[in-house]
């Protein structure tokens, strides 16, 4: 949503006429076309990246290969970290160009949109850092789970299935209930009569 606000506000209101005689639209950020283009590009990349990783999250449980899951999480981690950096650059670049902008009638009309783009660029940094931290936690959780899943099995595909791991060999005599199938059963327990047919 933050990316939609950033590139939407730049596209809609951050291109203004310098004066009434000149019909050419100029970027509101210090008349620097690179600032507007960068904000729009990062907003679009972040928007499509969010859609892609939302779909990956929906189908993540259906990915059966551990390697493919690991790749998906690493891709999410890398993309989130990289986009955090790009949003930081966008925030600094837009804020710097806005600070250098001289106010005029045209600039004052799009000033709120420019401030919104700068503000939501800052919020996007926080959001993407949080997504990167979440992806890192998911990666760490996945590696811990895969260690438990793969250490129990032999590397040889023809090897037999390993048996249940044995304990320390020391059993205590203090048990809450007796082991199964060791009690002697009476032929006719008390209170039970064999039905006659």
VMD Tcl script that draws the C-alpha trace (Angstrom):
set ca {
  {0.00 0.00 0.00}
  {2.89 2.34 0.79}
  {4.33 1.83 -2.68}
  {0.97 2.66 -4.27}
  {0.83 5.91 -2.29}
  {4.39 6.84 -3.29}
  {4.20 6.25 -7.02}
  {0.55 7.30 -7.23}
  {1.15 10.66 -5.59}
  {4.23 11.30 -7.72}
  {2.47 10.39 -10.97}
  {-0.72 12.31 -10.19}
  {0.44 15.53 -8.56}
  {4.22 15.86 -8.63}
  {4.46 17.00 -12.24}
  {3.51 20.66 -12.53}
  {3.94 23.60 -14.91}
  {6.66 25.99 -13.93}
  {4.56 28.93 -15.01}
  {1.47 29.62 -17.10}
  {3.47 30.46 -20.25}
  {5.42 27.17 -20.29}
  {3.22 24.10 -20.89}
  {6.05 21.66 -20.11}
  {5.49 19.52 -16.99}
  {8.41 19.45 -14.60}
  {9.07 17.30 -11.57}
  {8.18 19.08 -8.36}
  {11.34 17.85 -6.58}
  {13.74 20.66 -7.50}
  {12.81 20.16 -11.16}
  {14.89 16.98 -11.05}
  {13.32 14.37 -13.33}
  {15.50 11.65 -11.76}
  {13.82 12.11 -8.36}
  {10.34 11.53 -9.76}
  {11.48 8.67 -11.98}
  {13.28 6.95 -9.12}
  {10.26 7.25 -6.80}
  {7.93 5.86 -9.46}
  {10.30 2.99 -10.36}
  {10.82 1.90 -6.75}
  {7.09 2.12 -6.06}
  {6.26 -0.10 -9.04}
  {9.02 -2.62 -8.25}
  {7.86 -2.84 -4.63}
  {4.22 -3.24 -5.67}
  {4.90 -6.13 -8.05}
  {7.35 -7.66 -5.58}
  {4.65 -7.64 -2.92}
  {2.22 -9.37 -5.26}
  {4.80 -12.01 -6.20}
  {5.79 -12.81 -2.62}
  {2.16 -12.85 -1.50}
  {1.53 -15.60 -4.06}
  {4.67 -17.43 -2.90}
  {3.44 -17.23 0.71}
  {0.05 -18.64 -0.30}
  {1.62 -21.65 -2.01}
  {4.58 -22.05 0.37}
  {3.08 -25.03 2.20}
  {2.56 -26.82 -1.10}
  {6.25 -26.64 -2.04}
  {7.43 -30.15 -1.27}
  {11.16 -29.76 -1.87}
  {13.17 -28.46 1.06}
  {15.66 -26.94 -1.38}
  {12.92 -25.04 -3.21}
  {11.52 -23.75 0.10}
  {14.99 -22.62 1.11}
  {15.42 -20.82 -2.22}
  {12.05 -19.11 -1.83}
  {12.90 -17.90 1.67}
  {16.38 -16.74 0.61}
  {14.87 -14.90 -2.36}
  {12.38 -13.23 -0.01}
  {15.18 -12.30 2.38}
  {17.39 -10.88 -0.37}
  {14.59 -8.97 -2.07}
  {13.32 -7.50 1.21}
  {16.79 -6.42 2.26}
  {17.56 -4.92 -1.13}
  {14.26 -3.06 -1.26}
  {14.85 -1.73 2.26}
  {18.06 -0.18 0.96}
  {16.36 1.20 -2.17}
  {13.58 2.78 -0.09}
  {16.22 4.36 2.16}
  {17.89 5.85 -0.90}
  {14.49 7.02 -2.20}
  {13.65 8.69 1.11}
  {17.01 10.47 1.29}
  {16.92 11.49 -2.38}
  {13.35 12.80 -2.33}
  {13.81 14.60 1.00}
  {17.04 16.22 -0.23}
  {15.48 17.37 -3.50}
  {12.38 18.64 -1.71}
  {14.55 20.64 0.67}
  {16.25 22.33 -2.30}
  {12.97 23.10 -4.08}
  {12.03 26.77 -4.33}
  {8.37 27.37 -3.63}
  {6.23 28.73 -6.41}
  {2.54 28.65 -7.25}
  {2.86 25.39 -9.18}
  {5.02 23.75 -6.52}
  {2.63 24.68 -3.72}
  {-0.21 22.87 -5.53}
  {1.66 19.54 -5.39}
  {3.39 20.08 -2.06}
  {1.10 17.74 -0.13}
  {1.69 14.95 -2.65}
  {5.44 15.47 -2.42}
  {5.33 15.32 1.38}
  {3.18 12.19 1.20}
  {5.70 10.53 -1.13}
  {8.55 11.36 1.23}
  {6.62 10.22 4.32}
  {5.51 6.93 2.82}
  {9.03 6.32 1.52}
  {10.15 6.45 5.14}
  {7.35 4.10 6.23}
  {8.34 1.74 3.43}
  {11.83 1.46 4.89}
  {10.36 0.25 8.17}
  {7.95 -2.14 6.45}
  {10.61 -3.74 4.25}
  {13.07 -4.07 7.13}
  {10.33 -5.86 9.09}
  {9.72 -8.17 6.11}
  {13.45 -8.88 5.88}
  {13.60 -9.73 9.60}
  {10.58 -12.01 9.20}
  {12.22 -13.76 6.25}
  {15.42 -14.19 8.30}
  {13.45 -15.76 11.14}
  {11.69 -18.06 8.69}
  {15.07 -19.05 7.22}
  {16.51 -19.82 10.67}
  {13.43 -21.81 11.63}
  {13.60 -23.74 8.39}
  {17.25 -24.63 8.81}
  {16.64 -25.84 12.36}
  {13.74 -28.00 11.19}
  {15.70 -29.42 8.28}
  {18.55 -30.37 10.60}
  {16.19 -32.45 12.69}
  {14.64 -34.00 9.60}
  {17.86 -34.97 7.81}
  {20.21 -36.00 10.63}
  {18.15 -39.06 11.50}
  {18.49 -40.66 8.09}
  {21.51 -42.23 6.49}
  {22.94 -40.65 3.37}
  {22.79 -43.93 1.44}
  {19.41 -44.28 -0.33}
  {19.58 -48.10 -0.05}
  {20.13 -48.03 3.71}
  {17.44 -49.43 5.93}
  {15.15 -47.18 7.93}
  {16.77 -46.47 11.29}
  {15.07 -47.88 14.33}
  {13.67 -45.99 17.28}
  {16.55 -44.42 19.23}
  {17.27 -46.19 22.47}
  {17.53 -44.47 25.80}
  {20.40 -44.55 28.25}
  {19.76 -48.18 29.15}
  {18.89 -47.32 32.73}
  {15.29 -47.88 33.65}
  {13.81 -46.80 36.90}
  {11.56 -49.04 38.93}
  {9.29 -46.16 39.83}
  {6.62 -46.16 37.16}
  {3.17 -44.72 37.16}
  {1.70 -47.75 35.47}
  {2.93 -51.15 34.66}
  {4.23 -51.95 31.19}
  {1.64 -53.25 28.72}
  {0.94 -56.97 28.29}
  {2.82 -58.04 31.41}
  {-0.11 -58.50 33.77}
  {-1.49 -61.97 34.22}
  {-5.07 -62.09 33.15}
  {-7.58 -64.10 35.09}
  {-9.70 -66.56 33.16}
  {-12.92 -65.11 34.61}
  {-12.46 -61.62 36.05}
  {-14.64 -60.62 38.98}
  {-18.07 -59.41 38.00}
  {-17.86 -60.79 34.47}
  {-19.74 -63.85 33.45}
  {-19.18 -65.70 30.23}
  {-22.34 -65.60 28.16}
  {-23.92 -68.95 27.39}
  {-24.91 -69.46 23.77}
}
mol new
graphics top color blue
foreach p $ca { graphics top sphere $p radius 0.5 }
foreach p [lrange $ca 0 end-1] q [lrange $ca 1 end] { graphics top cylinder $p $q radius 0.2 }
display resetview
